Amino acid sequence: MRLQKILTTFLLAITFQIGFAQNTSEFFSKTDIFFKTYVKDGKVAYQNIKSNPEGLNELLDLAKGISISKSDANTYQAFWINGYNLSVIKGIVDNYPIKSPLDKAGFFDKITYDIGGKNTTLNDIENKLLRENFPKEARFHFVLVCAGLGCPPIIDNAYLPNTLDAQLQKQTELSLNNPNFVKLKGKKVGLSQIFEWYKGDFTQNGTSLVDFVNEYRKEKIEPKTKVSYYPYDWTLNETK
């Protein structure tokens, strides 16, 4: 009888693990299809999603039951990056038509989403689940897309565990080599307010903001270049 109980427990555990793996794999593959369908040139077709919300709702329903340990860092980070971007889109679609995420009170810090076994806000996904757990990973700021044009552009595919590092690297390099994002003029450089709001993330171990930017730039900036911050553009990142 004892052996039978052990075998039953073992089989249940294996079944759960297989089911979890299938759900996680399904989430990533369907998220990839979703972004390929509704994202183009860094902008989102919110009106089309509003007209056909089934795909987004199915993804978020799937994400409800997925709980990933932070010890599986790549899968955890990829899941929550996608989860953040999908939840932002859900928040816009639920309030569409809207000109900016800031037009909805509490968009980032009050509205909650049932995702990953938690009921959480966008701010908590970014700050508690990602930044707090992985404080050395400043590249998050170039893949979490807040629905404003001031954000680095959203990509038309999902972040995946096996390609995550390359994707983080690519998006950071694209942003920091973009003259509309890093505005270099003579001996001055204008940086996004992201660098002002999260300065500590970019200046770890005594590095300067210019040092961080130069790490990803082809055309290096002089170390003593004066840094300023240009206003954030909260206009909706919507396809026309």
Backbone as numpy.savetxt, mean C-alpha at the origin, in Angstrom:
# Nx Ny Nz CAx CAy CAz Cx Cy Cz
-7.82 -45.12 20.63 -8.65 -43.92 20.63 -7.78 -42.66 20.63
-6.70 -42.71 21.47 -5.80 -41.55 21.55 -5.13 -41.29 20.21
-4.70 -42.38 19.54 -4.06 -42.27 18.23 -5.03 -41.67 17.21
-6.28 -42.09 17.31 -7.30 -41.59 16.38 -7.48 -40.08 16.56
-7.46 -39.61 17.82 -7.61 -38.18 18.09 -6.43 -37.39 17.52
-5.23 -37.96 17.69 -4.03 -37.29 17.17 -4.10 -37.18 15.66
-4.51 -38.29 15.01 -4.62 -38.29 13.55 -5.68 -37.29 13.08
-6.80 -37.26 13.80 -7.88 -36.33 13.43 -7.41 -34.89 13.55
-6.72 -34.58 14.66 -6.18 -33.23 14.86 -5.19 -32.87 13.77
-4.33 -33.83 13.44 -3.31 -33.61 12.40 -3.97 -33.32 11.05
-4.97 -34.14 10.71 -5.65 -33.97 9.42 -6.40 -32.64 9.35
-7.00 -32.24 10.47 -7.69 -30.95 10.51 -6.71 -29.80 10.30
-5.53 -29.93 10.92 -4.50 -28.89 10.79 -4.02 -28.79 9.35
-3.80 -29.94 8.73 -3.35 -29.96 7.34 -4.42 -29.36 6.42
-5.68 -29.74 6.66 -6.78 -29.22 5.86 -6.88 -27.71 5.99
-6.72 -27.22 7.24 -6.77 -25.77 7.48 -5.65 -25.05 6.73
-4.44 -25.63 6.81 -3.29 -25.00 6.16 -3.46 -24.97 4.64
-3.97 -26.04 4.08 -4.19 -26.09 2.62 -5.25 -25.05 2.23
-6.35 -25.01 3.02 -7.41 -24.03 2.73 -6.91 -22.61 2.85
-6.08 -22.34 3.88 -5.52 -21.00 4.07 -4.62 -20.63 2.90
-3.77 -21.57 2.49 -2.86 -21.30 1.37 -3.64 -21.01 0.09
-4.72 -21.77 -0.11 -5.54 -21.55 -1.30 -6.20 -20.17 -1.26
-6.73 -19.78 -0.08 -7.36 -18.47 0.07 -6.37 -17.34 -0.18
-5.16 -17.49 0.37 -4.14 -16.46 0.20 -3.73 -16.34 -1.26
-3.50 -17.49 -1.90 -3.14 -17.50 -3.31 -4.24 -16.90 -4.17
-5.48 -17.25 -3.83 -6.63 -16.72 -4.57 -6.73 -15.20 -4.40
-6.48 -14.73 -3.19 -6.52 -13.29 -2.92 -5.51 -12.56 -3.79
-4.28 -13.03 -3.83 -3.25 -12.35 -4.61 -3.56 -12.39 -6.10
-4.02 -13.54 -6.60 -4.28 -13.65 -8.04 -5.47 -12.80 -8.45
-6.52 -12.77 -7.64 -7.70 -11.97 -7.98 -7.43 -10.48 -7.80
-6.58 -10.14 -6.83 -6.20 -8.73 -6.66 -5.42 -8.26 -7.88
-4.57 -9.12 -8.39 -3.78 -8.79 -9.58 -4.71 -8.51 -10.77
-5.70 -9.37 -10.95 -6.67 -9.18 -12.05 -7.45 -7.89 -11.85
-7.85 -7.61 -10.62 -8.62 -6.41 -10.32 -7.85 -5.14 -10.69
-6.60 -5.06 -10.26 -5.80 -3.86 -10.55 -5.53 -3.74 -12.06
-5.30 -4.85 -12.71 -5.08 -4.81 -14.17 -6.33 -4.30 -14.90
-7.49 -4.58 -14.33 -8.76 -4.19 -14.95 -9.09 -2.71 -14.73
-8.81 -2.22 -13.52 -9.33 -0.90 -13.15 -8.26 0.18 -12.93
-6.99 -0.15 -13.09 -5.93 0.85 -12.92 -5.20 1.06 -14.24
-4.99 2.31 -14.59 -4.24 2.64 -15.80 -3.46 3.93 -15.58
-2.18 3.88 -15.89 -1.31 5.05 -15.79 -1.38 5.69 -14.40
-1.43 4.86 -13.38 -1.40 5.35 -12.01 -2.71 5.91 -11.49
-3.79 5.71 -12.24 -5.09 6.23 -11.82 -6.14 5.11 -11.81
-7.22 5.35 -11.09 -8.22 4.31 -10.84 -9.56 4.68 -11.49
-10.19 3.70 -12.09 -11.50 3.89 -12.74 -12.61 3.71 -11.69
-12.73 4.67 -10.79 -13.69 4.55 -9.69 -15.13 4.44 -10.18
-15.46 5.18 -11.22 -16.84 5.15 -11.72 -17.19 3.75 -12.23
-16.25 3.10 -12.91 -16.50 1.74 -13.40 -16.66 0.75 -12.25
-15.86 0.93 -11.22 -15.96 0.04 -10.06 -17.29 0.27 -9.34
-17.70 1.54 -9.25 -18.99 1.87 -8.62 -20.13 1.18 -9.37
-20.01 1.13 -10.69 -21.06 0.50 -11.51 -21.03 -1.02 -11.42
-19.84 -1.56 -11.14 -19.68 -3.03 -11.07 -18.85 -3.38 -9.83
-19.44 -3.27 -8.62 -18.66 -3.43 -7.40 -18.40 -4.88 -6.98
-18.94 -5.84 -7.74 -18.88 -7.24 -7.30 -17.44 -7.73 -7.11
-16.56 -7.36 -8.05 -15.17 -7.84 -7.96 -14.46 -7.32 -6.73
-14.64 -6.03 -6.43 -14.01 -5.44 -5.24 -14.60 -6.06 -3.97
-15.91 -6.20 -3.93 -16.55 -6.76 -2.74 -16.13 -8.21 -2.52
-15.98 -8.97 -3.60 -15.53 -10.36 -3.47 -14.12 -10.41 -2.89
-13.24 -9.52 -3.37 -11.87 -9.48 -2.86 -11.84 -9.17 -1.37
-12.61 -8.17 -0.96 -12.60 -7.78 0.45 -13.25 -8.84 1.33
-14.25 -9.54 0.81 -14.83 -10.66 1.55 -13.80 -11.76 1.74
-13.04 -12.02 0.69 -11.98 -13.03 0.77 -10.92 -12.62 1.79
-10.59 -11.33 1.80 -9.54 -10.83 2.69 -9.94 -10.87 4.16
-11.25 -10.90 4.44 -11.71 -10.94 5.83 -11.12 -12.11 6.59
-11.11 -13.28 5.95 -10.72 -14.50 6.65 -9.25 -14.84 6.56
-8.45 -13.97 6.00 -7.01 -14.25 5.86 -6.25 -13.58 7.00
-5.54 -14.37 7.76 -4.73 -13.83 8.86 -3.31 -14.35 8.71
-2.37 -13.45 8.50 -0.98 -13.84 8.20 -0.06 -13.35 9.31
0.81 -14.23 9.77 1.77 -13.87 10.80 2.83 -12.92 10.24
3.22 -11.94 11.04 4.27 -11.02 10.58 5.62 -11.70 10.46
5.73 -12.92 11.01 6.98 -13.67 10.85 7.18 -14.10 9.40
6.07 -14.24 8.67 6.13 -14.48 7.22 6.10 -13.10 6.56
7.22 -12.39 6.66 7.26 -10.95 6.39 6.80 -10.58 4.99
7.27 -11.28 3.97 6.92 -10.90 2.60 5.42 -11.07 2.32
4.87 -12.20 2.78 3.44 -12.44 2.56 2.61 -11.44 3.36
3.01 -11.20 4.60 2.31 -10.25 5.47 2.32 -8.85 4.86
3.49 -8.38 4.45 3.60 -7.03 3.90 2.83 -6.91 2.59
2.97 -7.89 1.71 2.26 -7.85 0.43 0.76 -7.83 0.65
0.29 -8.65 1.60 -1.15 -8.70 1.88 -1.65 -7.35 2.36
-0.93 -6.72 3.30 -1.43 -5.48 3.88 -1.25 -4.28 2.95
-0.24 -4.30 2.09 -0.12 -3.24 1.09 -1.30 -3.30 0.13
-1.58 -4.49 -0.39 -2.76 -4.65 -1.25 -4.04 -4.33 -0.50
-4.10 -4.79 0.75 -5.29 -4.55 1.57 -5.55 -3.07 1.79
-4.48 -2.31 2.00 -4.60 -0.86 2.17 -5.13 -0.23 0.88
-4.50 -0.55 -0.24 -4.89 0.07 -1.50 -6.32 -0.30 -1.90
-6.71 -1.54 -1.65 -8.08 -1.96 -1.94 -9.08 -1.26 -1.02
-8.72 -1.10 0.24 -9.61 -0.45 1.19 -9.79 1.03 0.86
-8.70 1.68 0.41 -8.81 3.07 -0.05 -9.81 3.15 -1.20
-9.68 2.24 -2.16 -10.60 2.24 -3.30 -12.04 2.01 -2.82
-12.22 1.09 -1.88 -13.54 0.83 -1.32 -14.11 2.09 -0.68
-13.26 2.83 0.07 -13.71 4.05 0.71 -14.13 5.11 -0.29
-13.41 5.21 -1.39 -13.78 6.18 -2.44 -15.08 5.76 -3.12
-15.16 4.49 -3.50 -16.34 3.98 -4.21 -17.60 4.14 -3.36
-17.48 3.88 -2.06 -18.64 4.00 -1.17 -19.15 5.44 -1.08
-18.29 6.41 -1.38 -18.66 7.82 -1.27 -18.64 8.53 -2.63
-18.54 7.76 -3.68 -18.44 8.32 -5.03 -19.80 8.83 -5.51
-19.86 10.00 -6.20 -18.73 10.81 -6.67 -18.15 11.69 -5.56
-16.85 11.84 -5.58 -16.12 12.60 -4.57 -14.87 13.17 -5.24
-14.44 14.33 -4.86 -13.29 14.97 -5.52 -11.97 14.72 -4.82
-12.05 14.29 -3.56 -10.84 14.06 -2.77 -11.18 13.17 -1.59
-10.25 12.31 -1.15 -10.54 11.51 0.05 -10.79 12.38 1.28
-10.24 13.59 1.30 -10.43 14.47 2.45 -11.84 15.06 2.51
-12.61 14.90 1.42 -13.99 15.38 1.42 -14.89 14.51 2.30
-14.41 13.34 2.66 -15.15 12.44 3.55 -14.50 12.47 4.93
-15.22 12.98 5.91 -14.67 13.08 7.27 -14.28 11.69 7.79
-13.12 11.62 8.40 -12.66 10.36 8.99 -12.22 9.31 8.00
-11.95 9.72 6.76 -11.62 8.75 5.71 -10.45 7.85 6.13
-9.44 8.44 6.74 -8.24 7.66 7.09 -8.23 7.17 8.54
-8.92 7.88 9.44 -8.76 7.53 10.85 -10.03 7.13 11.58
-11.19 7.15 10.91 -12.44 6.78 11.58 -13.15 5.61 10.89
-13.23 5.64 9.57 -13.89 4.55 8.83 -13.08 3.27 8.98
-13.77 2.18 9.30 -13.07 0.91 9.51 -13.40 -0.10 8.41
-12.47 -1.04 8.25 -12.59 -2.09 7.24 -12.35 -3.43 7.91
-13.19 -4.41 7.60 -13.07 -5.77 8.13 -12.14 -6.54 7.20
-10.87 -6.61 7.58 -9.87 -7.20 6.70 -8.77 -7.87 7.52
-8.31 -9.01 7.04 -7.20 -9.69 7.72 -7.52 -10.11 9.14
-8.79 -10.41 9.41 -9.17 -10.81 10.76 -9.24 -9.65 11.74
-9.22 -8.42 11.24 -9.26 -7.23 12.10 -10.29 -6.25 11.57
-10.76 -5.40 12.45 -11.58 -4.26 12.06 -10.70 -3.04 12.26
-10.23 -2.46 11.17 -9.15 -1.49 11.28 -9.34 -0.31 10.33
-8.70 0.80 10.66 -8.73 1.98 9.81 -7.53 1.96 8.86
-7.57 2.83 7.88 -6.44 2.95 6.95 -5.18 3.40 7.68
-5.32 4.36 8.58 -4.16 4.83 9.34 -3.53 3.70 10.15
-4.37 2.83 10.71 -3.83 1.74 11.53 -3.13 0.68 10.66
-3.65 0.45 9.45 -2.95 -0.47 8.54 -1.55 0.07 8.27
-1.49 1.36 7.91 -0.20 1.96 7.57 0.73 2.02 8.77
0.23 2.56 9.87 1.12 2.92 10.98 1.34 1.80 12.00
0.30 1.03 12.30 0.45 -0.02 13.31 0.83 -1.38 12.72
0.18 -1.73 11.60 0.41 -3.07 11.04 1.66 -3.12 10.16
2.00 -2.03 9.50 3.17 -2.03 8.62 4.35 -1.26 9.22
4.23 0.03 9.40 5.39 0.82 9.85 5.89 0.40 11.23
4.98 0.15 12.15 5.38 -0.23 13.51 6.05 -1.59 13.55
5.58 -2.52 12.75 6.15 -3.87 12.74 7.44 -3.96 11.92
7.59 -3.05 10.95 8.79 -3.07 10.10 9.34 -1.64 10.00
9.87 -1.11 11.11 10.24 0.31 11.17 11.37 0.72 10.23
12.15 -0.23 9.76 13.27 0.11 8.88 12.86 0.19 7.40
11.63 -0.18 7.09 11.19 -0.24 5.69 10.50 1.05 5.29
11.29 2.03 4.87 10.74 3.34 4.46 10.07 3.28 3.09
10.32 2.22 2.33 9.77 2.14 0.98 8.26 1.95 0.96
7.66 1.62 2.12 6.20 1.53 2.19 5.54 2.79 1.65
6.17 3.93 1.88 5.56 5.21 1.52 5.39 5.39 0.01
6.02 4.53 -0.77 5.95 4.67 -2.22 5.04 3.62 -2.86
4.37 2.82 -2.01 3.45 1.80 -2.52 2.07 1.88 -1.89
1.93 2.58 -0.77 0.63 2.79 -0.14 0.00 4.03 -0.77
-1.11 3.85 -1.44 -1.67 4.93 -2.27 -2.97 5.44 -1.66
-2.97 6.73 -1.33 -4.05 7.34 -0.53 -5.19 7.90 -1.36
-5.20 7.67 -2.66 -6.24 8.16 -3.59 -6.05 9.60 -4.00
-4.96 10.24 -3.56 -4.67 11.59 -4.00 -3.56 11.60 -5.04
-3.57 12.61 -5.90 -2.53 12.71 -6.93 -1.16 12.97 -6.34
-1.11 13.47 -5.09 0.17 13.70 -4.44 0.89 12.43 -4.05
0.16 11.33 -3.99 0.77 10.04 -3.66 1.55 9.52 -4.86
2.58 8.70 -4.61 3.15 7.95 -5.73 2.03 7.16 -6.41
2.10 6.97 -7.72 0.98 6.35 -8.45 0.76 4.89 -8.09
-0.50 4.50 -8.10 -0.85 3.10 -7.88 -0.47 2.29 -9.11
-0.04 1.05 -8.90 0.38 0.21 -10.03 -0.77 -0.69 -10.48
-0.66 -1.18 -11.71 -1.76 -1.97 -12.27 -1.55 -3.46 -12.08
-0.95 -3.83 -10.98 -0.87 -5.24 -10.59 -0.74 -5.35 -9.09
-0.87 -6.55 -8.57 -0.81 -6.76 -7.13 0.64 -6.85 -6.65
0.85 -6.51 -5.40 2.13 -6.80 -4.75 2.10 -8.25 -4.31
3.13 -8.99 -4.65 3.17 -10.43 -4.41 4.36 -10.78 -3.51
4.23 -11.79 -2.67 5.31 -12.14 -1.74 6.65 -12.40 -2.42
6.63 -13.11 -3.54 7.90 -13.50 -4.17 8.54 -12.40 -5.00
7.81 -11.31 -5.25 8.38 -10.19 -6.01 8.37 -8.89 -5.21
8.01 -8.97 -3.94 7.76 -7.76 -3.15 8.97 -6.83 -3.09
10.14 -7.36 -2.79 11.31 -6.49 -2.64 11.61 -5.75 -3.94
11.53 -6.46 -5.06 11.78 -5.82 -6.36 10.73 -4.77 -6.66
9.48 -5.03 -6.27 8.40 -4.06 -6.50 8.58 -2.81 -5.64
8.93 -3.01 -4.36 9.21 -1.88 -3.48 10.35 -1.03 -4.03
11.39 -1.70 -4.50 12.55 -1.00 -5.05 12.17 -0.21 -6.31
11.45 -0.86 -7.18 11.07 -0.22 -8.45 10.21 1.02 -8.21
9.21 0.91 -7.34 8.31 2.04 -7.12 9.02 3.20 -6.43
9.94 2.89 -5.54 10.71 3.94 -4.87 11.61 4.65 -5.87
12.27 3.88 -6.73 13.14 4.47 -7.74 12.35 5.32 -8.73
11.18 4.84 -9.15 10.36 5.60 -10.09 9.95 6.94 -9.50
9.55 6.92 -8.23 9.12 8.16 -7.58 10.28 9.14 -7.43
11.41 8.65 -6.95 12.50 9.55 -6.61 13.33 9.98 -7.82
13.05 9.41 -8.99 13.66 9.88 -10.24 12.68 10.68 -11.08
11.46 10.86 -10.56 10.42 11.60 -11.27 10.55 13.10 -10.95
10.82 13.95 -11.95 11.01 15.38 -11.68 9.77 16.08 -11.15
8.60 15.46 -11.30 7.39 16.02 -10.73 7.20 15.65 -9.26
7.99 14.69 -8.81 7.91 14.23 -7.41 9.07 14.79 -6.59
10.27 14.74 -7.15 11.45 15.37 -6.55 11.81 16.55 -7.45
11.49 17.75 -6.98 11.59 18.96 -7.82 12.91 19.68 -7.56
13.87 19.40 -8.41 15.21 19.96 -8.25 15.34 21.25 -9.06
15.75 22.32 -8.38 15.94 23.60 -9.04 17.14 24.31 -8.45
18.24 24.30 -9.21 19.47 24.93 -8.73 19.98 24.26 -7.47
20.13 25.05 -6.41 20.64 24.53 -5.14 19.52 24.22 -4.15
18.32 24.06 -4.68 17.17 23.74 -3.83 16.45 22.51 -4.38
15.85 21.74 -3.48 15.05 20.59 -3.91 13.73 20.61 -3.16
12.64 20.47 -3.91 11.32 20.38 -3.31 10.91 18.92 -3.18
10.59 18.51 -1.97 10.17 17.13 -1.72 8.70 17.09 -1.33
8.07 15.96 -1.60 6.69 15.73 -1.18 6.58 15.90 0.33
5.40 16.32 0.78 5.17 16.41 2.22 5.23 15.06 2.93
5.22 13.99 2.16 5.46 12.66 2.76 6.76 12.68 3.54
7.78 13.37 3.01 9.09 13.43 3.67 9.06 14.31 4.91
8.13 15.23 4.96 7.96 16.07 6.15 7.18 15.31 7.23
6.09 14.68 6.84 5.24 13.97 7.79 5.92 12.75 8.41
6.75 12.07 7.62 7.38 10.83 8.10 8.91 10.95 8.08
9.39 12.12 8.42 10.83 12.38 8.30 11.68 11.32 9.00
11.23 10.87 10.16 12.00 9.89 10.92 12.23 8.58 10.19
11.29 8.21 9.32 11.43 6.97 8.55 12.58 7.07 7.55
12.84 8.29 7.07 13.83 8.48 6.01 15.20 8.91 6.54
15.27 9.23 7.81 16.53 9.75 8.37 17.07 8.85 9.47
16.84 7.55 9.34 17.35 6.61 10.33 18.88 6.50 10.21
19.49 6.16 11.32 20.95 5.98 11.38 21.71 7.25 10.98
21.09 8.40 11.23 21.80 9.65 11.01 21.87 10.11 9.57
21.14 9.46 8.67 21.16 9.89 7.26 20.24 11.10 7.08
20.52 11.91 6.09 19.67 13.06 5.78 18.62 12.66 4.75
17.65 13.55 4.54 16.65 13.30 3.50 17.29 13.20 2.13
18.26 14.05 1.87 18.97 14.01 0.58 19.72 12.69 0.43
20.32 12.20 1.52 21.00 10.90 1.48 20.03 9.80 1.07
18.84 9.82 1.67 17.85 8.79 1.35 17.45 8.88 -0.11
17.12 10.06 -0.57 16.70 10.25 -1.96 17.80 9.80 -2.92
19.03 10.16 -2.62 20.16 9.81 -3.50 20.39 8.31 -3.60
19.98 7.59 -2.58 20.14 6.13 -2.59 19.40 5.49 -3.76
18.36 6.17 -4.24 17.51 5.62 -5.30 17.56 6.41 -6.60
18.31 7.50 -6.62 18.35 8.35 -7.80 19.54 8.03 -8.72
19.31 8.20 -10.02 20.41 8.08 -10.98 21.22 9.37 -10.99
20.52 10.50 -11.02 21.18 11.80 -10.98 21.21 12.28 -9.53
22.38 12.20 -8.89 22.48 12.50 -7.48 22.31 13.99 -7.19
21.80 14.28 -6.02 21.62 15.65 -5.55 22.79 16.00 -4.64
23.27 17.22 -4.74 24.37 17.67 -3.87 23.94 17.54 -2.40
24.81 16.96 -1.56 24.44 16.72 -0.16 23.96 17.96 0.60
24.48 19.13 0.26 24.13 20.35 1.00 22.94 21.10 0.37
22.27 20.47 -0.57 21.11 21.09 -1.21 20.03 21.39 -0.17
19.46 22.59 -0.25 18.43 23.00 0.70 17.10 22.32 0.37
16.50 21.71 1.39 15.25 20.95 1.22 14.05 21.80 1.63
13.02 21.78 0.79 11.72 22.35 1.16 10.65 21.33 0.79
9.41 21.59 1.18 8.31 20.66 0.92 7.21 21.39 0.15
6.79 20.80 -0.97 5.72 21.41 -1.74 4.37 20.85 -1.27
3.28 21.62 -1.45 1.97 21.20 -0.94 1.49 19.89 -1.55
0.86 19.08 -0.73 0.34 17.79 -1.17 -0.92 17.98 -2.00
-1.02 17.27 -3.09 -2.19 17.36 -3.96 -3.16 16.23 -3.60
-4.28 16.61 -2.98 -5.27 15.62 -2.56 -6.36 15.38 -3.61
-6.20 15.96 -4.80 -7.16 15.72 -5.88 -7.25 14.22 -6.18
-8.45 13.73 -6.40 -8.66 12.29 -6.60 -7.87 11.76 -7.80
-7.20 10.63 -7.61 -6.42 9.98 -8.69 -7.33 9.14 -9.57
-8.19 9.81 -10.29 -9.26 9.15 -11.05 -8.98 9.19 -12.55
-9.24 8.08 -13.21 -9.16 8.07 -14.68 -10.29 8.88 -15.25
-10.03 9.55 -16.34 -11.05 10.40 -16.99 -11.58 9.72 -18.24
